[in-house]
Amino acid sequence: MTRPVRKAVIPVAGMGTRFLPATKSIPKEMLTVVDRPLIQYVVEEALDAGIEEFIFITSRGKDCIEDHFDRFPELEDLLRAKGKTDLLALAESTLLKPGAITAIRQQSPQGLGHAIWCARHAVGDEPFAIMLPDVLIKSRTSCLKQMTDAYARVGGNIVAVVEVPKEHTNRYGILDPGADDGTLIEVKGLVEKPAPAKAPSNLSIVGRYILDADVFEELERQEPGAGGEIQLTDAMQRLIGKHPFHGQRFEGQDYDCGDKQGFLRATVAYALDRPDLGPAFRDYIKGVLN
């Protein structure tokens, strides 16, 4: 019987340089898609999957991320006094339960693997999720919920995957696939950012993971990989054969919001899907394009 996935590690220590000057004083995770910061979409996805504890891997200047999920008594009192109950409900909807957040500082940027290693004591020996906050996945059933459902059946390690253009494999962690039932794909190997000519497939890991705590033993080596950084992909590669390992095709559309084009696409997609904004916004876009 598999243990439930209760904890999610969310790395938020990056500088967000691709969005300068906006991110000079605002963490990239607090950039808004429509009216919610990126980090809120990811946390809501995790809550939908049953996550109870959030481990933020942070750096200097990121305190406002924790503040976003805390109370703001002055604002709440003002809205309550003015009778703005709808806005008060929105403000309170961001609250997480007391003790649900642990913030851990990553003092220097040494790669995703290093960021995850920083969470080792907070995670302990439990299976856990990793969610990259600059990846939004819009779906009917949240991507992580699809993954936890699959994990309950097969256990081991699971990564969300999408197909990418062959010429872009040098941007991602790529699967060497085995048996494939259309949803779950056996993982025979993982390669970090392979050249297109050497890529074993075009199946890319897309920012959602469920991993066994044994990965921390591999990350403990602190061995640099591609780009001279400690790569999570390298540590996961060494887990293959020790536990079941699958890639999961998920229902939904992913948006790389660490990229300006992806961020704009996500903003349009989420705005069009809003009943209060979508119809008028759709008419506006049609007018611009005509």
Phi and psi restraints in degrees (value plus and minus 20) as a CYANA .aco file:
   2 THR   PHI     -99.3   -59.3
   2 THR   PSI     128.6   168.6
   3 ARG   PHI    -100.8   -60.8
   3 ARG   PSI     126.2   166.2
   4 PRO   PHI     -87.7   -47.7
   4 PRO   PSI     130.3   170.3
   5 VAL   PHI    -109.6   -69.6
   5 VAL   PSI      87.4   127.4
   6 ARG   PHI    -128.0   -88.0
   6 ARG   PSI     -38.6     1.4
   7 LYS   PHI    -139.2   -99.2
   7 LYS   PSI     122.6   162.6
   8 ALA   PHI    -146.4  -106.4
   8 ALA   PSI     110.8   150.8
   9 VAL   PHI    -117.5   -77.5
   9 VAL   PSI     105.6   145.6
  10 ILE   PHI    -143.9  -103.9
  10 ILE   PSI      86.6   126.6
  11 PRO   PHI     -96.7   -56.7
  11 PRO   PSI      99.8   139.8
  12 VAL   PHI    -149.5  -109.5
  12 VAL   PSI       6.9    46.9
  13 ALA   PHI    -108.5   -68.5
  13 ALA   PSI     -30.2     9.8
  14 GLY   PHI     -85.9   -45.9
  14 GLY   PSI     138.2   178.2
  15 MET   PHI    -105.4   -65.4
  15 MET   PSI     -37.9     2.1
  16 GLY   PHI      46.4    86.4
  16 GLY   PSI      18.2    58.2
  17 THR   PHI     -85.1   -45.1
  17 THR   PSI     -42.5    -2.5
  18 ARG   PHI     -90.8   -50.8
  18 ARG   PSI     -30.5     9.5
  19 PHE   PHI    -134.6   -94.6
  19 PHE   PSI      -2.7    37.3
  20 LEU   PHI     -82.9   -42.9
  20 LEU   PSI     125.3   165.3
  21 PRO   PHI    -106.0   -66.0
  21 PRO   PSI     -23.1    16.9
  22 ALA   PHI     -76.7   -36.7
  22 ALA   PSI     -55.9   -15.9
  23 THR   PHI    -113.7   -73.7
  23 THR   PSI      -5.0    35.0
  24 LYS   PHI     -84.3   -44.3
  24 LYS   PSI     -57.8   -17.8
  25 SER   PHI    -146.6  -106.6
  25 SER   PSI     -22.2    17.8
  26 ILE   PHI    -142.7  -102.7
  26 ILE   PSI     107.5   147.5
  27 PRO   PHI     -78.7   -38.7
  27 PRO   PSI     122.0   162.0
  28 LYS   PHI     -79.3   -39.3
  28 LYS   PSI     -48.3    -8.3
  29 GLU   PHI     -88.6   -48.6
  29 GLU   PSI     -33.7     6.3
  30 MET   PHI    -119.3   -79.3
  30 MET   PSI     -18.0    22.0
  31 LEU   PHI     -85.0   -45.0
  31 LEU   PSI     120.7   160.7
  32 THR   PHI    -118.3   -78.3
  32 THR   PSI     115.6   155.6
  33 VAL   PHI    -122.2   -82.2
  33 VAL   PSI      89.6   129.6
  34 VAL   PHI      44.9    84.9
  34 VAL   PSI    -117.9   -77.9
  35 ASP   PHI    -151.8  -111.8
  35 ASP   PSI      -1.5    38.5
  36 ARG   PHI    -149.3  -109.3
  36 ARG   PSI     120.1   160.1
  37 PRO   PHI     -89.2   -49.2
  37 PRO   PSI     134.3   174.3
  38 LEU   PHI     -70.1   -30.1
  38 LEU   PSI     -64.5   -24.5
  39 ILE   PHI     -82.4   -42.4
  39 ILE   PSI     -50.4   -10.4
  40 GLN   PHI     -89.1   -49.1
  40 GLN   PSI     -59.7   -19.7
  41 TYR   PHI     -78.6   -38.6
  41 TYR   PSI     -61.9   -21.9
  42 VAL   PHI     -89.1   -49.1
  42 VAL   PSI     -62.8   -22.8
  43 VAL   PHI     -83.7   -43.7
  43 VAL   PSI     -60.7   -20.7
  44 GLU   PHI     -83.8   -43.8
  44 GLU   PSI     -58.2   -18.2
  45 GLU   PHI     -80.9   -40.9
  45 GLU   PSI     -61.9   -21.9
  46 ALA   PHI     -86.5   -46.5
  46 ALA   PSI     -62.8   -22.8
  47 LEU   PHI     -80.4   -40.4
  47 LEU   PSI     -59.0   -19.0
  48 ASP   PHI     -82.8   -42.8
  48 ASP   PSI     -46.4    -6.4
  49 ALA   PHI    -112.0   -72.0
  49 ALA   PSI     -16.2    23.8
  50 GLY   PHI      71.9   111.9
  50 GLY   PSI      -9.0    31.0
  51 ILE   PHI     -88.1   -48.1
  51 ILE   PSI     115.7   155.7
  52 GLU   PHI    -131.6   -91.6
  52 GLU   PSI     -45.7    -5.7
  53 GLU   PHI    -148.8  -108.8
  53 GLU   PSI     116.2   156.2
  54 PHE   PHI    -137.2   -97.2
  54 PHE   PSI     105.8   145.8
  55 ILE   PHI    -133.5   -93.5
  55 ILE   PSI      84.6   124.6
  56 PHE   PHI    -110.2   -70.2
  56 PHE   PSI     104.1   144.1
  57 ILE   PHI    -113.3   -73.3
  57 ILE   PSI      88.2   128.2
  58 THR   PHI    -134.5   -94.5
  58 THR   PSI    -198.2  -158.2
  59 SER   PHI    -168.9  -128.9
  59 SER   PSI    -198.4  -158.4
  60 ARG   PHI     -76.1   -36.1
  60 ARG   PSI     122.0   162.0
  61 GLY   PHI      62.6   102.6
  61 GLY   PSI     -10.8    29.2
  62 LYS   PHI    -126.0   -86.0
  62 LYS   PSI      -9.5    30.5
  63 ASP   PHI     -80.2   -40.2
  63 ASP   PSI     -48.3    -8.3
  64 CYS   PHI     -85.6   -45.6
  64 CYS   PSI     -39.7     0.3
  65 ILE   PHI     -86.2   -46.2
  65 ILE   PSI     -66.5   -26.5
  66 GLU   PHI     -84.0   -44.0
  66 GLU   PSI     -60.9   -20.9
  67 ASP   PHI     -79.4   -39.4
  67 ASP   PSI     -53.5   -13.5
  68 HIS   PHI     -81.2   -41.2
  68 HIS   PSI     -50.1   -10.1
  69 PHE   PHI    -120.1   -80.1
  69 PHE   PSI      -7.2    32.8
  70 ASP   PHI    -128.4   -88.4
  70 ASP   PSI     154.4   194.4
  71 ARG   PHI     -93.7   -53.7
  71 ARG   PSI     133.2   173.2
  72 PHE   PHI    -150.3  -110.3
  72 PHE   PSI      61.0   101.0
  73 PRO   PHI     -75.8   -35.8
  73 PRO   PSI     -60.9   -20.9
  74 GLU   PHI     -82.8   -42.8
  74 GLU   PSI     -64.5   -24.5
  75 LEU   PHI     -85.6   -45.6
  75 LEU   PSI     -63.6   -23.6
  76 GLU   PHI     -83.5   -43.5
  76 GLU   PSI     -62.2   -22.2
  77 ASP   PHI     -84.0   -44.0
  77 ASP   PSI     -60.5   -20.5
  78 LEU   PHI     -83.5   -43.5
  78 LEU   PSI     -66.9   -26.9
  79 LEU   PHI     -84.8   -44.8
  79 LEU   PSI     -58.0   -18.0
  80 ARG   PHI     -86.1   -46.1
  80 ARG   PSI     -62.6   -22.6
  81 ALA   PHI     -84.5   -44.5
  81 ALA   PSI     -53.3   -13.3
  82 LYS   PHI    -108.0   -68.0
  82 LYS   PSI     -19.7    20.3
  83 GLY   PHI      52.2    92.2
  83 GLY   PSI      -0.1    39.9
  84 LYS   PHI    -109.1   -69.1
  84 LYS   PSI      50.4    90.4
  85 THR   PHI     -86.9   -46.9
  85 THR   PSI     -49.7    -9.7
  86 ASP   PHI     -88.6   -48.6
  86 ASP   PSI     -61.5   -21.5
  87 LEU   PHI     -91.0   -51.0
  87 LEU   PSI     -55.2   -15.2
  88 LEU   PHI     -81.7   -41.7
  88 LEU   PSI     -61.8   -21.8
  89 ALA   PHI     -83.2   -43.2
  89 ALA   PSI     -58.4   -18.4
  90 LEU   PHI     -83.5   -43.5
  90 LEU   PSI     -64.8   -24.8
  91 ALA   PHI     -82.4   -42.4
  91 ALA   PSI     -61.0   -21.0
  92 GLU   PHI     -96.9   -56.9
  92 GLU   PSI     -37.1     2.9
  93 SER   PHI     -88.2   -48.2
  93 SER   PSI     -36.0     4.0
  94 THR   PHI    -106.7   -66.7
  94 THR   PSI     -28.0    12.0
  95 LEU   PHI     -89.3   -49.3
  95 LEU   PSI     117.3   157.3
  96 LEU   PHI    -124.9   -84.9
  96 LEU   PSI     139.4   179.4
  97 LYS   PHI     -83.3   -43.3
  97 LYS   PSI     129.0   169.0
  98 PRO   PHI     -74.6   -34.6
  98 PRO   PSI     113.1   153.1
  99 GLY   PHI      62.8   102.8
  99 GLY   PSI     -17.7    22.3
 100 ALA   PHI     -97.5   -57.5
 100 ALA   PSI     -38.8     1.2
 101 ILE   PHI    -130.7   -90.7
 101 ILE   PSI     112.1   152.1
 102 THR   PHI    -139.4   -99.4
 102 THR   PSI     109.0   149.0
 103 ALA   PHI    -131.2   -91.2
 103 ALA   PSI     108.1   148.1
 104 ILE   PHI    -145.6  -105.6
 104 ILE   PSI     109.1   149.1
 105 ARG   PHI    -101.6   -61.6
 105 ARG   PSI     112.5   152.5
 106 GLN   PHI    -121.9   -81.9
 106 GLN   PSI      85.8   125.8
 107 GLN   PHI     -88.4   -48.4
 107 GLN   PSI     -46.0    -6.0
 108 SER   PHI    -164.2  -124.2
 108 SER   PSI     123.9   163.9
 109 PRO   PHI     -95.7   -55.7
 109 PRO   PSI      88.3   128.3
 110 GLN   PHI    -145.2  -105.2
 110 GLN   PSI      -0.1    39.9
 111 GLY   PHI      87.5   127.5
 111 GLY   PSI     144.0   184.0
 112 LEU   PHI     -82.1   -42.1
 112 LEU   PSI     -59.5   -19.5
 113 GLY   PHI     -79.8   -39.8
 113 GLY   PSI     -60.6   -20.6
 114 HIS   PHI     -86.2   -46.2
 114 HIS   PSI     -60.9   -20.9
 115 ALA   PHI     -79.9   -39.9
 115 ALA   PSI     -63.6   -23.6
 116 ILE   PHI     -88.2   -48.2
 116 ILE   PSI     -59.0   -19.0
 117 TRP   PHI     -77.9   -37.9
 117 TRP   PSI     -54.1   -14.1
 118 CYS   PHI     -80.5   -40.5
 118 CYS   PSI     -40.8    -0.8
 119 ALA   PHI    -110.9   -70.9
 119 ALA   PSI     -15.4    24.6
 120 ARG   PHI     -77.8   -37.8
 120 ARG   PSI     -62.3   -22.3
 121 HIS   PHI     -93.0   -53.0
 121 HIS   PSI     -55.6   -15.6
 122 ALA   PHI     -90.2   -50.2
 122 ALA   PSI     -53.1   -13.1
 123 VAL   PHI     -98.6   -58.6
 123 VAL   PSI     -60.8   -20.8
 124 GLY   PHI      51.8    91.8
 124 GLY   PSI    -158.8  -118.8
 125 ASP   PHI    -123.1   -83.1
 125 ASP   PSI      -1.2    38.8
 126 GLU   PHI    -110.9   -70.9
 126 GLU   PSI     133.7   173.7
 127 PRO   PHI     -84.9   -44.9
 127 PRO   PSI     129.4   169.4
 128 PHE   PHI    -169.1  -129.1
 128 PHE   PSI     140.9   180.9
 129 ALA   PHI    -120.3   -80.3
 129 ALA   PSI     132.4   172.4
 130 ILE   PHI    -142.6  -102.6
 130 ILE   PSI     111.4   151.4
 131 MET   PHI    -150.5  -110.5
 131 MET   PSI      99.9   139.9
 132 LEU   PHI    -103.6   -63.6
 132 LEU   PSI     102.5   142.5
 133 PRO   PHI     -96.1   -56.1
 133 PRO   PSI     -31.0     9.0
 134 ASP   PHI    -113.3   -73.3
 134 ASP   PSI     -10.9    29.1
 135 VAL   PHI    -131.9   -91.9
 135 VAL   PSI      95.6   135.6
 136 LEU   PHI    -122.0   -82.0
 136 LEU   PSI     119.3   159.3
 137 ILE   PHI    -146.1  -106.1
 137 ILE   PSI      92.7   132.7
 138 LYS   PHI    -114.6   -74.6
 138 LYS   PSI      97.9   137.9
 139 SER   PHI    -175.1  -135.1
 139 SER   PSI     142.3   182.3
 140 ARG   PHI     -87.7   -47.7
 140 ARG   PSI     -70.0   -30.0
 141 THR   PHI    -124.9   -84.9
 141 THR   PSI     109.6   149.6
 142 SER   PHI     -75.4   -35.4
 142 SER   PSI     126.4   166.4
 143 CYS   PHI     -77.2   -37.2
 143 CYS   PSI     -65.6   -25.6
 144 LEU   PHI     -86.4   -46.4
 144 LEU   PSI     -53.0   -13.0
 145 LYS   PHI     -84.9   -44.9
 145 LYS   PSI     -60.4   -20.4
 146 GLN   PHI     -79.7   -39.7
 146 GLN   PSI     -58.7   -18.7
 147 MET   PHI     -92.6   -52.6
 147 MET   PSI     -61.5   -21.5
 148 THR   PHI     -86.6   -46.6
 148 THR   PSI     -53.1   -13.1
 149 ASP   PHI     -83.5   -43.5
 149 ASP   PSI     -62.9   -22.9
 150 ALA   PHI     -86.9   -46.9
 150 ALA   PSI     -59.1   -19.1
 151 TYR   PHI     -81.2   -41.2
 151 TYR   PSI     -58.0   -18.0
 152 ALA   PHI     -81.6   -41.6
 152 ALA   PSI     -46.7    -6.7
 153 ARG   PHI    -106.3   -66.3
 153 ARG   PSI     -63.3   -23.3
 154 VAL   PHI    -134.2   -94.2
 154 VAL   PSI     -36.7     3.3
 155 GLY   PHI      44.9    84.9
 155 GLY   PSI    -181.5  -141.5
 156 GLY   PHI      52.4    92.4
 156 GLY   PSI    -154.9  -114.9
 157 ASN   PHI    -142.4  -102.4
 157 ASN   PSI     119.5   159.5
 158 ILE   PHI    -156.6  -116.6
 158 ILE   PSI     115.4   155.4
 159 VAL   PHI    -144.7  -104.7
 159 VAL   PSI     120.9   160.9
 160 ALA   PHI     -95.8   -55.8
 160 ALA   PSI     119.1   159.1
 161 VAL   PHI    -154.5  -114.5
 161 VAL   PSI     131.3   171.3
 162 VAL   PHI    -157.4  -117.4
 162 VAL   PSI     138.7   178.7
 163 GLU   PHI    -104.0   -64.0
 163 GLU   PSI     115.5   155.5
 164 VAL   PHI    -141.4  -101.4
 164 VAL   PSI     138.9   178.9
 165 PRO   PHI     -76.3   -36.3
 165 PRO   PSI     119.1   159.1
 166 LYS   PHI     -74.3   -34.3
 166 LYS   PSI     -55.3   -15.3
 167 GLU   PHI     -92.6   -52.6
 167 GLU   PSI     -26.4    13.6
 168 HIS   PHI    -125.6   -85.6
 168 HIS   PSI     -12.0    28.0
 169 THR   PHI     -82.8   -42.8
 169 THR   PSI     -42.8    -2.8
 170 ASN   PHI     -95.5   -55.5
 170 ASN   PSI     -12.8    27.2
 171 ARG   PHI    -125.0   -85.0
 171 ARG   PSI     -28.8    11.2
 172 TYR   PHI    -157.6  -117.6
 172 TYR   PSI     148.0   188.0
 173 GLY   PHI    -100.3   -60.3
 173 GLY   PSI     109.3   149.3
 174 ILE   PHI    -138.5   -98.5
 174 ILE   PSI     120.8   160.8
 175 LEU   PHI    -104.6   -64.6
 175 LEU   PSI     122.8   162.8
 176 ASP   PHI    -119.4   -79.4
 176 ASP   PSI      81.5   121.5
 177 PRO   PHI    -107.0   -67.0
 177 PRO   PSI     133.5   173.5
 178 GLY   PHI    -136.4   -96.4
 178 GLY   PSI    -149.9  -109.9
 179 ALA   PHI     -79.9   -39.9
 179 ALA   PSI     122.6   162.6
 180 ASP   PHI    -159.3  -119.3
 180 ASP   PSI      96.9   136.9
 181 ASP   PHI    -117.4   -77.4
 181 ASP   PSI      -9.3    30.7
 182 GLY   PHI      80.2   120.2
 182 GLY   PSI     -46.1    -6.1
 183 THR   PHI    -139.4   -99.4
 183 THR   PSI     -74.3   -34.3
 184 LEU   PHI    -120.6   -80.6
 184 LEU   PSI     113.9   153.9
 185 ILE   PHI    -140.0  -100.0
 185 ILE   PSI     104.3   144.3
 186 GLU   PHI     -81.9   -41.9
 186 GLU   PSI     115.0   155.0
 187 VAL   PHI    -122.4   -82.4
 187 VAL   PSI      93.7   133.7
 188 LYS   PHI    -110.6   -70.6
 188 LYS   PSI     -42.6    -2.6
 189 GLY   PHI    -189.1  -149.1
 189 GLY   PSI     145.3   185.3
 190 LEU   PHI    -154.9  -114.9
 190 LEU   PSI     119.6   159.6
 191 VAL   PHI    -151.5  -111.5
 191 VAL   PSI     109.1   149.1
 192 GLU   PHI    -106.1   -66.1
 192 GLU   PSI      97.1   137.1
 193 LYS   PHI      31.3    71.3
 193 LYS   PSI      35.9    75.9
 194 PRO   PHI     -94.4   -54.4
 194 PRO   PSI     129.2   169.2
 195 ALA   PHI     -81.0   -41.0
 195 ALA   PSI     124.8   164.8
 196 PRO   PHI     -71.3   -31.3
 196 PRO   PSI     -57.9   -17.9
 197 ALA   PHI     -88.9   -48.9
 197 ALA   PSI     -41.2    -1.2
 198 LYS   PHI    -128.9   -88.9
 198 LYS   PSI     -20.8    19.2
 199 ALA   PHI     -89.9   -49.9
 199 ALA   PSI     112.0   152.0
 200 PRO   PHI     -94.8   -54.8
 200 PRO   PSI     -34.9     5.1
 201 SER   PHI    -186.0  -146.0
 201 SER   PSI    -194.8  -154.8
 202 ASN   PHI    -135.1   -95.1
 202 ASN   PSI       4.5    44.5
 203 LEU   PHI    -109.6   -69.6
 203 LEU   PSI      94.0   134.0
 204 SER   PHI    -126.6   -86.6
 204 SER   PSI     120.4   160.4
 205 ILE   PHI     -90.3   -50.3
 205 ILE   PSI     117.5   157.5
 206 VAL   PHI    -141.0  -101.0
 206 VAL   PSI       1.2    41.2
 207 GLY   PHI      82.9   122.9
 207 GLY   PSI      -8.6    31.4
 208 ARG   PHI    -154.0  -114.0
 208 ARG   PSI     111.4   151.4
 209 TYR   PHI    -160.8  -120.8
 209 TYR   PSI     127.2   167.2
 210 ILE   PHI    -144.6  -104.6
 210 ILE   PSI     100.5   140.5
 211 LEU   PHI    -149.1  -109.1
 211 LEU   PSI     130.9   170.9
 212 ASP   PHI     -95.7   -55.7
 212 ASP   PSI     128.3   168.3
 213 ALA   PHI     -83.8   -43.8
 213 ALA   PSI     -33.0     7.0
 214 ASP   PHI     -79.6   -39.6
 214 ASP   PSI     -38.9     1.1
 215 VAL   PHI     -81.5   -41.5
 215 VAL   PSI     -46.4    -6.4
 216 PHE   PHI     -87.2   -47.2
 216 PHE   PSI     -51.9   -11.9
 217 GLU   PHI     -83.5   -43.5
 217 GLU   PSI     -57.8   -17.8
 218 GLU   PHI     -92.3   -52.3
 218 GLU   PSI     -59.3   -19.3
 219 LEU   PHI     -88.8   -48.8
 219 LEU   PSI     -43.2    -3.2
 220 GLU   PHI     -81.2   -41.2
 220 GLU   PSI     -41.5    -1.5
 221 ARG   PHI     -84.1   -44.1
 221 ARG   PSI     -47.4    -7.4
 222 GLN   PHI      36.3    76.3
 222 GLN   PSI      17.8    57.8
 223 GLU   PHI    -106.9   -66.9
 223 GLU   PSI     105.7   145.7
 224 PRO   PHI     -90.5   -50.5
 224 PRO   PSI     124.4   164.4
 225 GLY   PHI    -142.2  -102.2
 225 GLY   PSI    -156.4  -116.4
 226 ALA   PHI     -76.6   -36.6
 226 ALA   PSI     115.0   155.0
 227 GLY   PHI      52.8    92.8
 227 GLY   PSI     -11.2    28.8
 228 GLY   PHI      55.5    95.5
 228 GLY   PSI      -9.5    30.5
 229 GLU   PHI    -124.9   -84.9
 229 GLU   PSI     142.9   182.9
 230 ILE   PHI    -101.3   -61.3
 230 ILE   PSI      91.5   131.5
 231 GLN   PHI    -117.0   -77.0
 231 GLN   PSI     109.7   149.7
 232 LEU   PHI     -82.0   -42.0
 232 LEU   PSI     -57.0   -17.0
 233 THR   PHI     -78.0   -38.0
 233 THR   PSI     -60.1   -20.1
 234 ASP   PHI     -83.4   -43.4
 234 ASP   PSI     -61.1   -21.1
 235 ALA   PHI     -87.2   -47.2
 235 ALA   PSI     -61.1   -21.1
 236 MET   PHI     -84.4   -44.4
 236 MET   PSI     -57.0   -17.0
 237 GLN   PHI     -76.1   -36.1
 237 GLN   PSI     -57.6   -17.6
 238 ARG   PHI     -97.6   -57.6
 238 ARG   PSI     -29.6    10.4
 239 LEU   PHI    -105.0   -65.0
 239 LEU   PSI     -37.8     2.2
 240 ILE   PHI     -84.4   -44.4
 240 ILE   PSI     108.2   148.2
 241 GLY   PHI      80.2   120.2
 241 GLY   PSI     -44.3    -4.3
 242 LYS   PHI    -107.8   -67.8
 242 LYS   PSI     -51.5   -11.5
 243 HIS   PHI    -158.7  -118.7
 243 HIS   PSI     138.9   178.9
 244 PRO   PHI     -76.7   -36.7
 244 PRO   PSI     122.2   162.2
 245 PHE   PHI    -159.7  -119.7
 245 PHE   PSI     104.0   144.0
 246 HIS   PHI    -153.7  -113.7
 246 HIS   PSI     129.0   169.0
 247 GLY   PHI    -119.0   -79.0
 247 GLY   PSI     125.2   165.2
 248 GLN   PHI    -141.8  -101.8
 248 GLN   PSI     102.6   142.6
 249 ARG   PHI     -96.9   -56.9
 249 ARG   PSI     107.5   147.5
 250 PHE   PHI    -132.2   -92.2
 250 PHE   PSI     136.0   176.0
 251 GLU   PHI    -101.0   -61.0
 251 GLU   PSI     106.5   146.5
 252 GLY   PHI     119.0   159.0
 252 GLY   PSI     156.9   196.9
 253 GLN   PHI    -140.2  -100.2
 253 GLN   PSI     108.1   148.1
 254 ASP   PHI    -116.4   -76.4
 254 ASP   PSI     128.4   168.4
 255 TYR   PHI    -151.3  -111.3
 255 TYR   PSI     103.1   143.1
 256 ASP   PHI    -103.9   -63.9
 256 ASP   PSI      75.0   115.0
 257 CYS   PHI    -105.4   -65.4
 257 CYS   PSI     -13.8    26.2
 258 GLY   PHI    -102.8   -62.8
 258 GLY   PSI     -23.5    16.5
 259 ASP   PHI    -138.1   -98.1
 259 ASP   PSI     119.8   159.8
 260 LYS   PHI     -82.2   -42.2
 260 LYS   PSI     -60.5   -20.5
 261 GLN   PHI     -83.0   -43.0
 261 GLN   PSI     -65.1   -25.1
 262 GLY   PHI     -83.3   -43.3
 262 GLY   PSI     -59.0   -19.0
 263 PHE   PHI     -82.3   -42.3
 263 PHE   PSI     -64.1   -24.1
 264 LEU   PHI     -85.6   -45.6
 264 LEU   PSI     -60.6   -20.6
 265 ARG   PHI     -83.2   -43.2
 265 ARG   PSI     -61.4   -21.4
 266 ALA   PHI     -83.0   -43.0
 266 ALA   PSI     -63.0   -23.0
 267 THR   PHI     -79.7   -39.7
 267 THR   PSI     -64.4   -24.4
 268 VAL   PHI     -84.6   -44.6
 268 VAL   PSI     -66.2   -26.2
 269 ALA   PHI     -82.4   -42.4
 269 ALA   PSI     -65.4   -25.4
 270 TYR   PHI     -91.2   -51.2
 270 TYR   PSI     -54.9   -14.9
 271 ALA   PHI     -86.5   -46.5
 271 ALA   PSI     -63.4   -23.4
 272 LEU   PHI     -83.5   -43.5
 272 LEU   PSI     -46.5    -6.5
 273 ASP   PHI    -104.5   -64.5
 273 ASP   PSI     -27.2    12.8
 274 ARG   PHI    -105.0   -65.0
 274 ARG   PSI     103.7   143.7
 275 PRO   PHI     -79.0   -39.0
 275 PRO   PSI     -52.6   -12.6
 276 ASP   PHI    -102.0   -62.0
 276 ASP   PSI     -35.5     4.5
 277 LEU   PHI    -141.8  -101.8
 277 LEU   PSI     -51.7   -11.7
 278 GLY   PHI     -76.2   -36.2
 278 GLY   PSI     -71.4   -31.4
 279 PRO   PHI     -79.6   -39.6
 279 PRO   PSI     -67.8   -27.8
 280 ALA   PHI     -87.8   -47.8
 280 ALA   PSI     -57.9   -17.9
 281 PHE   PHI     -87.5   -47.5
 281 PHE   PSI     -58.5   -18.5
 282 ARG   PHI     -82.5   -42.5
 282 ARG   PSI     -62.2   -22.2
 283 ASP   PHI     -82.7   -42.7
 283 ASP   PSI     -59.4   -19.4
 284 TYR   PHI     -82.7   -42.7
 284 TYR   PSI     -66.2   -26.2
 285 ILE   PHI     -82.1   -42.1
 285 ILE   PSI     -61.7   -21.7
 286 LYS   PHI     -79.3   -39.3
 286 LYS   PSI     -61.2   -21.2
 287 GLY   PHI     -85.3   -45.3
 287 GLY   PSI     -58.0   -18.0
 288 VAL   PHI     -86.9   -46.9
 288 VAL   PSI     -58.6   -18.6
 289 LEU   PHI     -99.3   -59.3
 289 LEU   PSI     -41.2    -1.2
